[in-house]
Amino acid sequence: MKRKGELSVADLANRYLAFKDEKRRNGEIESATFVEYYRDCELFLRFFGKNRPVLSITREDLANLRAYPADGWNVVTLGNRIGAVRSMLKFAYDQELIDRPVRFGDELKRPAQRLIRRSRAKAGRRHFLAKEIRDLLECVIPPVKAMILLGINCGLGNKDVANLPASSVDLERGWLDYPRGKTGVDRRCPLWPQTVAAIRASNATISKQRAKRDPSAVGLLFVTRTGVLCVREKYQLSKNGRPAIVLYDSITSAIERGLKKVGIKIKGLGFYGLRRSCETIGGETSNQVAVDHIVGHAPRASDKGSVYR
């Protein structure tokens, strides 16, 4: 039972969410990330109960928590949920909400990398083969063709393409200079002649559309036929106050139509598979430094040379 002045599980969840919500409003984290934090807190509350004192949580409790949601989850999801609980408990100590840290021990370790690799292998292929990309390119409209080529050429994901400023693309010299939105890491990529040609054709197609651009889409390389962003997220609260994200993604819809036309039916394979293909095939060149720079991977902590590069 919680004593007066003790931090309860509900107290911690509320303080943690308030802290993360402030970051969401300031633009430091995505709204979708905050929704995930909210779900993690729901799991935390559901397992321990609202009034459980945080300092009464034992290593045995954490071992049981680790096993609690694991049924039906893959190890990647389990690892993310474990990381969230560790983050919450660390937050409590760092913010001086409790006077001693909650010990994790081995009971709240993330899944081993070998298990994660096995899980991904079991899930099946999630990247494109060369023939599949060529088949897709033959059956889509010019703007979607340009998007596909940017995905495989430069490793751009859905949001990268949707938010790509036209000013970041130098068609005369054949270069893309576009920091990755997710991490802010600099990214510079040489464009293939096919990519340049596809972007030019896309520009000609989009310029013929009479729809007035939404203010949020001004200056972007791609827009929908109605003049809005190709990928839009709407953050909203349900009647019970639960946060949620409503996603509008015309890029995913276009790729799904293309996949259906060419008869590709692979679970989990979508536009982001082009980025995975760029990384997978690029890694076979034995020049991972160049691949990381093209796709915008954050430099590893041990890679001091990245500061100078």
C-alpha positions in Angstrom: 0.0 0.0 0.0 1.2 3.5 -0.9 2.2 5.7 2.0 1.9 9.4 2.1 4.6 11.1 0.0 5.6 7.9 -1.8 5.8 7.9 -5.6 3.1 5.5 -7.0 3.2 3.9 -10.4 0.3 6.2 -11.5 2.3 9.3 -10.2 5.4 8.2 -12.2 3.4 7.5 -15.4 1.7 10.9 -15.2 5.0 12.8 -14.6 6.7 10.8 -17.4 4.0 11.5 -19.9 3.8 15.2 -19.0 7.6 15.4 -19.6 7.3 13.7 -22.9 4.2 15.7 -24.0 6.2 18.9 -23.4 8.8 17.5 -25.8 6.1 16.7 -28.3 4.7 20.2 -28.2 8.2 21.7 -28.6 8.9 19.5 -31.6 11.6 17.5 -29.9 9.8 14.2 -30.5 7.2 13.0 -33.0 3.6 12.8 -32.0 3.7 9.1 -33.0 6.5 8.5 -30.5 4.5 10.1 -27.8 1.6 7.8 -28.6 4.0 4.8 -28.1 5.1 6.3 -24.7 1.4 6.5 -23.7 0.9 2.8 -24.6 4.0 1.8 -22.6 2.6 3.6 -19.6 -0.7 1.8 -20.0 1.2 -1.5 -19.9 3.1 -0.4 -16.8 -0.1 0.6 -15.0 -2.0 -2.5 -16.1 0.7 -4.8 -14.7 1.5 -3.1 -11.4 -1.7 -1.2 -10.6 -2.0 2.5 -10.1 -1.3 2.7 -6.3 1.8 0.4 -6.2 4.8 2.3 -4.8 7.6 2.5 -7.3 10.2 1.7 -4.7 8.4 -1.5 -3.8 9.1 -3.0 -7.3 11.5 -5.9 -7.0 13.7 -7.7 -9.5 11.2 -10.6 -9.4 8.5 -8.1 -10.4 10.5 -6.9 -13.3 11.2 -10.5 -14.5 7.4 -11.2 -14.4 6.8 -7.9 -16.3 9.2 -8.9 -19.0 7.3 -12.2 -19.5 3.8 -10.6 -19.2 3.4 -9.1 -22.6 5.8 -11.4 -24.5 3.2 -13.9 -25.7 2.5 -13.0 -29.4 5.1 -10.2 -29.5 8.2 -10.5 -31.6 11.5 -9.8 -29.9 11.9 -6.4 -31.5 8.6 -5.2 -30.0 9.5 -6.8 -26.7 12.9 -5.0 -26.7 11.2 -1.7 -27.3 8.8 -2.2 -24.4 11.6 -3.2 -22.1 13.5 -0.2 -23.0 10.5 2.0 -22.3 10.1 0.6 -18.8 13.8 1.0 -18.0 13.5 4.6 -19.3 10.6 5.3 -16.9 12.3 3.9 -13.9 15.5 5.8 -14.7 13.5 9.0 -15.2 12.1 8.6 -11.6 15.5 8.6 -10.1 17.1 11.2 -12.4 14.2 13.6 -11.6 14.7 12.9 -7.9 11.2 11.5 -7.6 12.7 8.5 -5.7 15.8 8.6 -3.4 17.3 5.4 -4.8 17.3 3.7 -8.2 15.3 0.7 -9.0 17.7 -2.1 -9.9 17.1 -3.8 -13.2 19.5 -6.7 -12.9 19.3 -9.4 -15.6 15.5 -9.4 -15.2 14.9 -6.4 -17.5 17.5 -7.0 -20.1 16.7 -6.4 -23.8 16.6 -9.5 -26.0 19.9 -10.7 -27.3 20.9 -9.5 -30.8 21.0 -13.1 -32.0 17.3 -13.5 -31.1 16.5 -10.2 -32.9 18.3 -11.5 -36.0 16.4 -14.8 -35.9 13.1 -13.0 -35.5 13.8 -10.8 -38.5 14.8 -13.8 -40.6 11.6 -15.6 -39.6 9.5 -12.6 -40.6 10.7 -13.0 -44.1 12.1 -10.7 -46.8 11.2 -7.1 -46.4 13.4 -5.6 -49.2 12.9 -5.5 -52.9 14.7 -7.5 -55.6 15.9 -5.7 -58.7 13.3 -7.3 -61.0 10.5 -6.3 -58.7 11.6 -2.7 -58.7 11.8 -2.7 -62.5 8.3 -4.2 -62.8 7.0 -1.5 -60.4 8.6 1.3 -62.4 6.8 0.1 -65.5 3.3 0.4 -64.1 3.2 3.6 -62.0 2.7 7.3 -62.9 5.7 9.6 -63.3 5.6 11.1 -59.7 5.5 7.6 -58.1 8.3 6.4 -60.4 10.4 9.3 -59.2 9.6 8.4 -55.6 10.6 4.8 -56.1 13.9 5.7 -57.7 14.7 8.1 -54.8 13.9 5.3 -52.4 16.3 2.8 -54.0 18.9 5.4 -55.2 19.1 7.4 -51.9 17.4 5.3 -49.3 14.5 7.8 -48.7 11.5 6.6 -46.7 7.9 7.7 -47.0 8.3 10.8 -44.9 11.6 11.7 -46.4 10.0 11.8 -49.9 6.8 13.6 -48.7 8.9 16.4 -47.0 11.6 16.7 -49.7 12.1 20.4 -50.7 12.6 20.9 -54.4 15.6 23.1 -53.5 17.4 20.0 -52.1 17.6 18.4 -55.5 20.2 19.6 -58.0 19.1 18.1 -61.3 21.8 19.9 -63.3 24.7 18.3 -61.3 22.7 15.2 -60.3 22.9 15.5 -56.5 20.5 15.3 -53.5 21.6 17.3 -50.5 18.9 16.6 -47.8 19.4 16.0 -44.0 17.4 13.1 -42.7 14.3 14.4 -41.0 14.2 11.7 -38.3 17.8 12.3 -37.0 19.0 15.6 -38.6 22.0 13.7 -39.9 23.5 15.2 -43.1 22.8 13.1 -46.2 24.2 13.7 -49.7 23.6 11.3 -52.5 24.6 11.3 -56.2 21.5 10.8 -58.4 21.4 8.2 -61.1 20.5 9.5 -64.6 17.2 7.5 -64.4 16.4 9.3 -61.1 17.0 12.7 -62.6 14.9 11.9 -65.7 12.1 10.6 -63.5 12.1 13.7 -61.4 11.9 15.9 -64.5 9.0 13.9 -65.8 7.3 14.2 -62.3 7.8 17.9 -62.3 6.1 18.2 -65.7 3.2 16.1 -64.5 2.7 18.0 -61.2 2.9 21.4 -62.9 0.0 20.5 -65.1 -2.2 19.8 -62.1 -4.5 22.8 -61.4 -5.0 22.2 -57.7 -3.7 25.0 -55.5 -1.0 23.9 -53.1 -1.8 23.8 -49.4 0.6 26.3 -47.5 2.2 23.3 -45.8 3.2 21.9 -49.2 4.7 25.0 -50.8 8.3 24.4 -52.1 8.0 20.6 -51.9 9.1 18.4 -54.8 6.0 16.2 -54.5 2.3 16.9 -53.6 -0.9 15.0 -54.1 -3.4 15.8 -56.8 -5.3 18.0 -54.3 -2.1 20.0 -53.5 -1.5 18.6 -50.0 1.5 16.7 -48.5 1.8 13.1 -49.6 2.2 11.9 -46.0 0.2 13.7 -43.2 -0.2 12.8 -39.6 -3.0 14.2 -37.4 -2.5 14.0 -33.6 -5.8 13.8 -31.7 -7.3 12.7 -28.5 -10.2 10.2 -28.2 -13.3 10.8 -26.0 -11.5 9.0 -23.1 -8.4 11.2 -23.6 -6.3 8.5 -25.2 -3.9 10.0 -27.8 -3.8 8.6 -31.3 -2.3 9.3 -34.7 -4.5 9.4 -37.9 -2.2 8.8 -40.8 -2.8 9.8 -44.4 -0.1 8.3 -46.6 -0.7 8.5 -50.4 2.8 7.0 -51.1 2.0 3.8 -49.3 -1.3 3.6 -51.2 0.4 4.2 -54.5 3.0 1.4 -53.9 0.3 -1.0 -52.7 -1.6 -0.4 -56.0 1.6 -1.0 -57.9 2.4 -4.2 -56.0 -1.0 -5.5 -56.8 -0.6 -4.8 -60.5 2.6 -6.7 -60.7 1.5 -9.5 -58.5 3.9 -9.1 -55.6 2.4 -10.4 -52.4 4.9 -10.3 -49.5 3.8 -9.5 -46.0 5.4 -6.3 -44.7 6.9 -5.2 -48.0 6.1 -1.6 -48.8 7.7 1.6 -49.9 10.2 1.5 -46.9 11.5 -1.7 -48.4 13.3 0.4 -51.0 15.4 2.0 -48.2 16.1 -1.5 -46.9 17.2 -2.6 -50.4 19.5 0.5 -50.7 21.1 -0.4 -47.4 21.3 -4.1 -48.1 22.8 -4.0 -51.5 24.9 -0.9 -50.7 26.5 -2.9 -47.8 27.8 -5.4 -50.4 30.1 -2.7 -51.8 32.4 -2.8 -48.8 32.1 1.0 -48.4 29.8 1.3 -45.4 31.0 4.8 -44.7 29.6 6.0 -48.1 26.4 4.0 -47.6 25.8 5.5 -44.1 26.3 9.0 -45.6 23.9 8.4 -48.4 21.1 6.9 -46.3 21.6 9.3 -43.4 22.6 6.9 -40.6 23.7 8.5 -37.4 27.4 8.0 -36.9 28.4 5.5 -34.3 29.8 6.8 -31.0 33.1 5.1 -31.7 33.4 6.7 -35.2 35.3 9.9 -34.4 36.3 10.3 -38.0 32.6 11.1 -38.9 33.1 14.6 -37.3 35.7 15.5 -39.9 34.0 13.7 -42.8 
